[in-house]
């Protein structure tokens, strides 16, 4: 068959389209062009069939000696090769000589004396070959699709293969218009070989791919041990990135990807722990242990300029306690800065010390058990303690039918003041009001506080100081107190020349109660050492105006579950029953709320701090959670504005903030659906609001 006829267009469709843009292309002209293209292609296919086998090799008996150049015939006659090293001008070369020039390898095809290499190459005196490595059979194979026993071959179009044992070992190819490439560098003794990304780009990344879903693994010891593995995730969009650091900075491991918010997940195997070390692994600094079937956990939320760091307990259980354990006889030390405790210029590390277990037990009825032993810091020289509190307890509650018998809330023994130590406005224990609710609640022979001994040594002075300061117990409904004492001190003993001047064994502000029978705000069982000249002032009940909260220390809770649907309050912010507190003008208060909530992706939830009080300054940050996932975080600076709004499943809502009161009034927690819907949005009973005066 003759050569195929080339296709030449017979009709100008572009010109037609320019003249008649709204008309369709002429079908008859288009058919003629398509038939011409089909004819040319068919002729090409037919001609290729004359020279190519189905396995892509040339057909047998196609190449004849007349088809080959003289240089090729010379190469075919070779039975061995002579390696000559680098090409040199003015040198006699014979067929089979192999030289290297400009990082390429060539075999001599025609005897000649070298001149200019480029001229000799253009005259076909040299033929480029793919490799100078002789195979075991003494041959080279740089064509064909079948791997040689050992050598380089063309494994596919534009793909160079390296074979060993007649098997494909390596493939090398280049993308169209490639400018970047891979270099393998051998190195000297003591230096690791390198795999480098090179190219004309200034910055070139190095990518490693596995096939299918297999992982990428890094091995040591000649491949005997896997040290690192990267597994496959279908449709992965988020991943880890590590970044080195300069002197004085730490390396960074971060989570990156297309998602806006991405968790970092760490997982130990089996019952293994998470361990964090210092000093090159010599010192264990933190361990996170394993608990089988654990469903409750600790979440730490960083603070901002207007909120504290939060240690939050989450999980599937409704009520979860936090337990902190010391080792052996060790305990728990809680320390803050010198300014926070107001130590009046004393050592910066002085702080209360809690020795032994610190716990609140609600069910086991333990008898003769001490929750904690409290040791106050020892003064040095003329040390002063101004406005400090050893322990502060906020609200303990006994529900209906609860009974406390022969028990002490706190038992303090051996509080001694000696030498020139001065105590001003200091309280051994400061307890906000406990409440007793329910008509059957009772206290029998029980003592809020018990002090075995308060001793003032010779020449010691106690001025305007109080052994205890307690806000009043509040009795509600039909509750009563019979032969019971909010505070009880068996003995106050003064020795030597000690005196008590304008001081009080017990200080109680504003006791208000209904139905008190044979009860005393303060009861002193016995006294010794006093005289009628007021060495001891018997005005033992000293009542002052309230300066903090007017009910329950600002702590309140949801007493009736709040439910909202589109059929009632819907998306309108509404007071949650029980969650309110009274604040006074010019006071600075901390606001904290922990809400257990229910909502759906149709209704969601939003909250607000409302009420009758007005503010000089106000700021609250709200965290809206679906278990461990944050739905929304925001900060508002105006009372009554919605916070933490999200149309999503919400299990918990946390509020943290402060207010500087302008006009006295109430602060009330409000809630609503974020989107009005028939699904119910709820705030559960037991959710808490805590309004604490801090200035």
C-alpha positions in Angstrom: 0.0 0.0 0.0 1.2 3.5 -0.8 1.6 6.2 1.9 -1.7 7.3 3.5 -3.3 10.5 2.0 -3.0 13.4 4.4 -6.3 15.1 5.6 -6.8 18.6 4.2 -9.9 20.6 5.3 -12.2 21.5 2.4 -14.6 23.8 4.1 -14.0 26.8 6.4 -16.5 26.4 9.3 -15.0 29.4 11.2 -15.9 31.7 8.3 -19.4 30.3 8.1 -19.9 30.8 11.9 -18.7 34.4 11.6 -21.2 35.2 8.9 -24.1 33.2 10.4 -23.5 32.9 14.1 -27.2 32.0 14.8 -27.3 29.2 12.1 -26.3 25.6 12.8 -23.2 24.3 10.9 -24.1 22.9 7.5 -24.5 19.1 8.0 -23.5 18.1 4.5 -20.2 19.9 4.7 -19.6 18.5 8.1 -20.2 14.9 6.9 -17.7 15.4 4.0 -15.0 16.5 6.5 -15.7 13.6 8.8 -15.5 11.1 6.0 -12.1 12.6 4.9 -10.8 12.3 8.4 -12.1 8.8 8.7 -10.4 7.8 5.5 -7.0 9.2 6.6 -7.2 7.5 10.0 -8.1 4.2 8.4 -5.2 4.4 6.0 -2.8 5.1 9.0 -4.2 2.1 10.9 -3.8 -0.1 7.9 -0.2 0.9 7.4 0.7 0.5 11.1 -0.7 -3.0 10.9 2.0 -3.8 8.2 4.9 -3.0 10.6 3.6 -3.6 14.2 2.7 -6.8 16.0 0.0 -7.0 18.6 2.7 -7.1 21.3 3.9 -3.6 20.1 7.1 -5.1 18.6 8.0 -4.8 14.8 6.6 -7.5 12.6 9.0 -10.2 11.6 10.9 -9.8 8.4 10.1 -6.1 8.2 13.7 -4.7 8.9 16.2 -5.6 6.3 19.9 -4.7 6.1 19.0 -2.1 3.5 16.8 -0.4 6.2 19.7 0.1 8.6 22.3 2.8 8.5 26.0 2.0 8.2 26.5 3.0 11.9 23.8 0.6 13.0 25.3 -2.2 11.0 28.7 -1.5 12.6 27.1 -1.7 16.1 25.4 -4.9 15.2 28.7 -6.4 14.3 30.2 -5.7 17.7 30.7 -8.6 20.2 32.2 -6.6 23.0 32.7 -3.0 24.2 35.8 -1.1 25.3 35.3 1.5 28.0 37.5 4.6 27.2 36.3 6.9 30.0 35.7 10.6 29.2 35.7 11.7 25.5 39.0 13.4 24.4 39.5 15.4 21.2 42.2 14.5 18.7 42.0 10.8 19.6 41.5 7.8 17.4 38.3 5.9 18.2 37.1 2.6 16.9 33.7 1.0 16.8 32.8 -0.5 20.3 34.6 2.3 22.1 32.4 3.7 24.9 32.9 7.2 26.2 31.2 9.7 28.6 30.6 13.2 27.5 28.5 15.9 29.4 27.1 13.2 31.8 25.9 11.1 28.8 27.3 7.8 27.5 28.0 7.0 23.8 29.3 4.1 21.7 31.5 4.7 18.7 29.7 3.6 15.4 32.4 4.6 12.9 36.2 4.7 13.2 37.5 8.3 13.2 39.8 10.7 14.9 37.9 13.0 17.2 37.5 16.7 16.6 34.6 18.6 18.0 32.2 16.2 19.8 29.0 17.9 18.6 30.3 17.7 15.0 31.2 14.1 15.3 27.8 13.3 16.9 25.9 15.0 14.1 27.9 13.0 11.6 26.6 9.8 13.3 30.1 8.8 14.4 28.7 8.3 18.0 25.4 6.7 19.1 23.9 7.6 22.6 23.1 4.7 24.8 21.1 4.6 28.0 23.6 3.0 30.3 27.3 1.9 30.4 26.6 -1.0 32.8 27.2 -4.2 30.9 24.6 -6.9 31.6 25.6 -10.4 32.7 25.0 -11.5 29.1 27.3 -8.8 27.8 24.5 -6.9 26.0 22.5 -3.7 26.3 18.8 -3.4 25.9 17.3 0.1 25.6 14.2 -0.7 23.5 11.3 -3.0 23.7 8.8 -3.7 26.4 10.3 -6.9 27.9 12.8 -6.5 30.8 16.3 -7.8 30.0 18.1 -10.1 32.4 19.9 -7.1 34.0 19.8 -3.7 32.4 17.9 -0.6 31.3 15.0 -0.9 28.8 12.0 1.1 27.6 9.2 -0.4 29.7 6.5 1.9 28.1 6.2 5.0 26.0 8.3 7.7 27.7 9.1 5.4 30.6 12.6 4.1 31.3 12.8 0.8 33.2 15.6 -0.8 35.2 15.5 -4.6 35.3 17.3 -7.1 37.5 16.8 -10.9 37.2 14.6 -10.2 34.2 12.1 -8.4 36.5 11.2 -4.7 36.4 12.9 -3.1 39.5 12.6 0.7 38.8 10.7 2.9 36.5 11.7 6.5 35.6 9.4 8.9 33.7 8.8 12.6 33.4 5.6 14.6 33.2 5.1 16.8 30.2 7.0 20.1 30.6 8.8 18.8 33.7 11.3 21.1 35.3 11.8 19.4 38.7 13.3 16.0 39.2 14.7 13.5 41.8 18.5 13.0 42.4 20.1 10.1 44.3 23.4 11.1 45.9 26.0 8.6 47.1 28.2 9.9 50.0 31.4 9.3 51.8 32.0 7.3 54.9 30.0 8.5 57.9 27.5 10.5 55.7 24.1 9.1 54.9 23.1 8.8 51.2 20.6 11.4 50.1 17.4 11.6 48.1 17.0 15.1 46.8 14.3 17.1 45.0 16.0 19.3 42.4 14.8 21.5 39.5 14.4 25.0 38.2 11.8 26.0 40.8 13.2 27.8 43.8 11.3 25.6 46.3 10.6 22.0 45.4 8.7 19.6 47.7 9.4 15.8 47.9 6.3 13.6 47.6 6.1 9.9 48.5 3.1 7.9 47.2 1.9 4.4 48.0 -0.3 2.4 45.7 -4.0 1.9 46.6 -4.7 1.9 50.3 -1.3 0.6 51.5 0.6 2.6 54.1 4.0 4.3 53.8 6.4 2.8 56.3 9.9 3.7 57.5 12.2 0.8 58.6 15.6 0.4 60.3 18.1 -2.4 60.7 18.0 -3.4 57.0 14.2 -3.4 57.0 13.8 -5.7 60.0 11.9 -3.2 62.2 9.1 -0.8 61.3 9.7 2.5 63.1 6.9 4.7 61.6 3.9 4.1 59.5 1.4 6.5 57.7 -1.9 4.8 57.0 -4.4 5.5 54.3 -7.7 7.4 54.9 -10.2 7.6 52.0 -11.0 11.2 51.0 -8.6 12.6 53.7 -8.5 16.4 53.8 -6.9 17.0 57.2 -3.4 15.9 58.3 -0.4 16.4 60.6 2.5 18.8 59.7 5.8 19.0 61.6 7.9 22.2 61.5 11.4 22.6 62.8 12.5 25.5 65.0 15.3 28.0 65.3 17.5 28.4 68.5 15.3 29.1 71.5 12.1 27.8 70.0 10.4 24.4 70.1 9.6 22.3 67.0 5.9 22.4 66.1 3.5 19.5 65.3 0.2 20.9 64.1 -3.1 19.8 62.5 -3.8 21.4 59.1 -6.3 20.8 56.3 -9.3 22.2 54.5 -11.6 22.1 57.6 -11.9 25.3 59.6 -11.7 23.5 63.1 -9.8 20.2 63.4 -9.2 18.1 66.5 -5.8 16.5 67.1 -6.3 12.8 68.0 -3.8 10.7 70.0 -4.4 7.0 70.7 -2.5 4.5 72.8 -2.8 0.8 72.1 -4.7 -1.5 74.4 -4.3 -0.5 78.0 -1.2 1.6 77.3 -0.9 5.1 78.7 0.0 8.5 77.1 3.4 9.6 78.6 5.1 12.9 78.2 8.8 13.2 79.1 11.4 15.9 79.8 15.2 15.8 79.7 15.6 13.6 76.6 13.2 11.0 78.0 14.8 10.7 81.4 12.0 12.4 83.4 8.3 11.4 83.2 6.4 14.7 83.4 2.8 13.6 82.7 0.9 10.3 82.2 -2.6 9.8 81.1 -3.7 6.3 82.2 -6.2 3.8 80.9 -9.6 2.8 82.3 -11.6 0.0 80.6 -14.9 1.2 79.1 -14.2 4.8 80.3 -17.0 7.2 79.3 -16.2 10.3 81.5 -13.2 12.5 81.0 -11.6 15.9 81.7 -11.6 18.8 79.3 -9.4 21.8 79.8 -10.5 25.1 78.2 -8.0 28.0 78.1 -9.0 31.4 79.5 -9.1 34.8 78.1 -8.6 38.3 79.5 -12.2 38.1 80.9 -12.5 34.4 81.7 -10.7 31.8 83.7 -9.1 28.5 82.6 -11.8 25.9 83.0 -11.3 22.2 84.1 -14.6 20.7 82.8 -15.7 17.1 83.4 -17.6 15.6 80.5 -19.0 12.2 79.6 -22.1 10.1 79.4 -22.8 10.0 83.1 -25.2 12.6 84.5 -23.1 13.4 87.6 -19.3 13.1 87.5 -16.9 13.8 90.4 -13.3 15.0 90.1 -10.8 13.2 92.3 -7.2 14.4 93.0 -4.9 11.9 94.8 -1.6 12.4 96.6 0.9 9.6 97.0 1.5 8.0 100.3 1.0 10.6 103.0 1.3 13.4 100.5 -1.6 15.7 99.9 -2.8 18.6 97.7 -1.2 22.0 97.8 -3.2 24.9 96.4 -1.0 28.0 95.8 -1.6 31.4 94.2 0.4 34.6 93.9 1.4 36.8 96.8 -1.0 39.5 95.6 -4.0 37.2 95.4 -3.6 36.1 99.1 -2.6 39.6 100.3 0.3 38.3 102.4 1.5 41.9 103.2 5.1 41.6 101.9 5.8 38.1 103.1 7.5 35.3 101.2 5.9 34.8 97.8 5.7 31.1 98.2 3.5 31.1 101.4 0.1 29.5 100.9 -2.4 27.2 102.7 -1.4 23.6 102.7 -3.9 20.7 102.6 -2.5 17.5 104.0 -4.2 14.2 103.3 -7.4 13.4 101.4 -9.7 16.3 100.5 -13.2 14.9 99.7 -16.9 15.4 100.1 -18.7 12.1 100.8 -22.4 12.1 100.2 -23.6 8.5 100.6 -21.5 6.2 102.8 -22.4 7.6 106.2 -18.8 7.5 107.4 -18.4 8.1 111.2 -15.5 9.9 112.8 -14.0 10.8 109.4 -12.1 14.0 108.7 -12.4 15.3 105.2 -9.1 17.2 105.3 -6.4 18.5 107.6 -5.7 22.2 107.1 -2.3 23.6 108.0 -1.9 27.4 107.7 1.5 28.8 106.6 3.9 29.7 109.4 4.7 33.4 109.8 8.3 34.6 109.6 9.4 37.4 111.9 6.7 40.1 112.1 4.7 38.4 109.3 1.2 39.8 108.8 -1.9 38.2 107.1 -4.3 40.8 105.8 -7.7 39.9 104.3 -6.7 36.2 103.8 -8.9 33.1 103.9 -7.7 29.6 104.9 -10.6 27.8 103.2 -13.7 29.1 101.5 -16.7 26.8 101.2 -19.7 27.8 99.1 -23.1 26.4 99.9 -23.7 22.9 101.2 -27.3 21.7 100.9 -29.2 19.0 102.7 -32.4 17.9 100.9 -35.7 16.6 102.2 -35.4 14.0 105.0 -31.6 14.4 105.2 -30.1 13.8 108.7 -26.8 14.8 110.2 -26.0 13.3 113.6 -22.9 14.0 115.7 -21.0 15.3 112.7 -18.8 18.4 112.3 -18.5 20.3 109.0 -14.9 21.3 109.8 -12.8 20.2 112.8 -9.8 22.5 113.6 -7.5 21.8 116.5 -4.6 23.7 117.9 -4.8 27.1 116.2 -2.0 29.0 118.1 -1.1 32.7 117.8 2.2 33.6 119.6 5.0 36.2 119.7 4.5 39.4 117.7 2.3 37.9 115.0 -0.6 40.1 114.0 -3.9 38.8 112.5 -6.2 41.5 111.0 -9.5 40.7 109.3 -8.5 37.0 109.0 -10.9 34.1 109.1 -9.9 30.5 109.9 -12.8 29.3 107.9 -15.2 31.3 105.8 -18.5 29.6 104.9 -21.3 31.0 102.9 -24.8 30.2 104.0 -26.0 26.6 104.1 -29.7 26.0 103.5 -32.1 23.4 104.9 -35.1 22.7 102.8 -38.0 20.2 103.1 -40.4 19.9 106.1 -38.7 16.7 107.3 -35.1 17.9 107.3 -33.4 17.8 110.8 -30.2 18.6 112.6 -29.7 16.6 115.8 -26.8 17.5 118.2 -24.9 18.7 115.2 -22.3 21.5 115.0 -21.6 23.7 112.0 -18.0 24.3 113.4 -16.0 23.0 116.3 -12.9 24.6 117.7 -11.2 22.5 120.4 -8.7 25.2 121.4 -8.0 28.8 120.5 -4.9 29.9 122.5 -3.4 33.4 122.7 0.0 33.4 124.4 1.4 36.1 126.7 1.4 39.7 125.3 -0.3 38.4 122.0 -2.8 40.9 120.6 -6.0 40.1 118.6 -7.6 43.2 117.2 -10.8 43.2 115.0 -10.2 39.5 114.2 -12.7 36.7 114.2 -12.3 33.0 114.8 -15.1 32.3 112.3 -17.2 34.4 110.0 -20.4 32.8 108.7 -23.2 34.0 106.6 -26.6 33.1 108.0 -28.4 29.8 107.7 -31.7 30.4 106.0 -34.8 28.4 107.2 -37.6 28.0 104.6 -41.2 27.0 105.0 -41.9 24.8 108.0 -38.3 24.2 108.9 -37.2 24.7 112.5 -34.1 24.7 114.7 -34.4 23.0 118.1 -31.5 23.0 120.6 -29.1 23.5 117.6 -26.3 26.0 117.1 -25.0 27.4 113.8 -21.6 27.8 115.6 -20.4 26.2 118.8 -17.1 27.0 120.7 -16.7 24.9 123.9 -13.8 26.9 125.4 -11.9 30.1 124.9 -8.8 30.1 127.1 -6.7 33.2 127.7 -3.4 32.9 129.6 -0.9 35.4 131.1 -1.6 39.0 130.3 -3.6 38.3 127.2 -6.7 40.3 126.5 -9.4 40.4 123.9 -10.3 43.9 122.9 -13.2 44.7 120.5 -12.9 41.1 119.3 -15.3 38.3 118.9 -15.0 34.5 119.3 -17.6 34.1 116.6 -18.9 36.6 114.0 -22.3 36.1 112.4 -23.9 38.6 110.0 -27.6 39.0 109.9 -29.3 35.7 111.1 -32.8 35.6 109.8 -35.0 32.6 110.6 -38.6 31.7 111.3 -39.6 29.1 113.9 -36.4 29.2 116.0 -37.1 27.4 119.3 -34.6 27.7 122.2 -31.9 28.5 119.6 -28.9 30.8 119.8 -26.9 32.4 117.1 -23.8 31.7 119.2 -23.5 29.4 122.2 -20.4 29.6 124.6 -20.4 26.6 126.9 -17.8 27.9 129.3 -15.5 30.8 129.8 -12.6 31.5 132.2 -10.3 34.5 132.9 -12.8 37.3 132.2 -13.8 40.1 134.6 -16.7 42.5 134.7 -14.4 45.3 133.4 -15.0 43.8 129.9 -11.7 42.0 129.5 -14.1 39.8 127.5 -16.9 41.6 125.7 -20.1 39.5 126.1 -21.8 41.2 123.2 -21.2 37.9 121.5 -23.7 38.5 118.7 -22.5 41.3 116.4 -24.9 41.9 113.4 -23.7 44.0 110.5 -25.3 45.1 107.2 -25.1 42.6 104.3 -22.4 43.6 101.7 -22.5 40.5 99.5 -25.5 38.6 98.3 -29.0 38.6 99.7 -29.7 34.9 99.0 -27.6 31.8 99.0 -24.3 33.4 98.3 -25.3 34.2 94.7 -25.5 30.4 93.8 -28.8 29.3 92.3 -29.9 26.4 90.2 -32.7 25.4 87.8 -35.5 24.0 89.9 -38.0 23.4 87.2 -36.9 22.1 83.8 -37.1 24.8 81.1 -38.7 23.7 77.9 -39.2 25.8 74.8 -40.9 24.9 71.5 -42.4 26.9 68.6 -45.8 26.4 70.3 -44.8 28.5 73.4 -41.7 30.7 74.0 -39.9 29.4 70.9 -36.9 31.7 70.1 -37.9 34.4 72.6 -35.4 34.6 75.6 -37.2 33.6 78.8 -36.2 33.4 82.5 -35.1 29.9 83.7 -36.9 29.2 86.9 -34.7 29.4 90.0 -31.6 30.7 88.2 -31.4 34.3 89.6 -29.4 36.3 92.1 -29.5 39.8 93.6 -26.5 42.2 93.1 -25.8 45.6 94.8 -24.8 48.9 93.2 -21.1 49.5 92.6 -20.2 45.8 93.3 -18.0 43.8 90.9 -19.3 40.2 90.5 -18.0 37.2 88.7 -20.6 35.3 86.6 -20.4 31.5 86.1 -23.1 29.2 84.7 -23.1 25.5 83.9 -26.1 24.3 82.0 -27.1 20.8 81.1 -29.2 21.2 77.9 -31.1 19.3 75.2 -31.6 20.6 71.7 -31.8 19.3 68.1 -30.4 20.4 64.8 -33.8 22.0 64.1 -34.2 24.0 67.3 -30.7 24.6 68.8 -30.3 26.9 71.8 -29.2 30.4 72.9 -28.8 32.0 76.3 -28.5 35.4 77.9 -27.9 37.1 81.3 -30.9 39.3 81.9 -32.6 40.8 85.0 -33.3 44.2 86.5 -29.7 45.3 87.4 -27.8 47.7 85.1 -24.1 47.6 84.4 -21.2 50.0 84.2 -19.2 47.2 82.6 -20.3 43.7 81.4 -18.6 40.9 79.5 -19.6 37.2 79.2 -18.0 34.4 77.1 -20.2 31.4 76.3 -19.2 27.9 75.2 -21.9 25.8 73.4 -21.0 22.1 73.4 -22.3 18.9 71.8 -20.5 16.6 74.3 -16.8 17.3 73.4 -17.5 19.3 70.2 -17.8 23.1 70.4 -20.9 24.3 68.5 -20.2 28.0 69.2 -18.0 30.4 71.3 -18.7 34.1 71.6 -18.4 37.1 73.9 -21.1 39.8 74.5 -20.7 43.1 76.4 -24.4 44.0 76.9 -26.9 42.6 79.4 -29.7 40.8 77.7 -27.9 40.0 74.4 -28.1 36.4 73.2 -24.9 34.3 73.7 -23.7 30.9 72.5 -26.3 30.7 69.8 -26.2 27.6 67.6 -28.8 25.6 65.7 -27.3 22.3 66.6 -27.4 19.4 69.2 -26.3 21.0 72.5 -25.6 19.0 75.6 -23.8 21.6 77.7 -23.6 25.4 77.8 -20.9 27.1 79.9 -20.9 30.9 80.7 -18.0 32.8 82.3 -17.8 36.6 82.8 -18.1 39.6 85.1 -20.2 42.6 85.7 -19.6 46.0 87.4 -23.1 46.9 88.7 -24.5 50.4 88.1 -28.0 50.1 89.6 -28.8 47.2 92.0 -31.2 44.6 91.0 -31.3 41.0 89.8 -29.3 38.9 87.3 -31.3 36.1 85.7 -30.3 33.3 83.3 -32.5 33.2 80.2 -32.8 30.6 77.5 -34.6 30.1 74.1 -34.5 28.1 70.9 -32.1 29.5 68.4 -34.6 28.7 65.6 -38.2 28.3 66.5 -39.3 24.7 65.9 -41.6 22.0 67.2 -38.6 20.1 68.6 -38.1 20.8 72.3 -35.1 22.8 73.6 -34.5 22.2 77.4 -32.4 23.4 80.3 -32.3 20.5 82.9 -33.0 20.7 86.6 -29.7 21.1 88.5 -28.1 23.5 86.0 -26.3 26.2 88.1 -25.7 30.0 88.1 -23.1 31.4 90.4 -22.8 35.1 90.9 -19.8 35.9 93.2 -18.9 39.3 94.5 -15.2 40.0 94.1 -14.9 43.7 94.9 
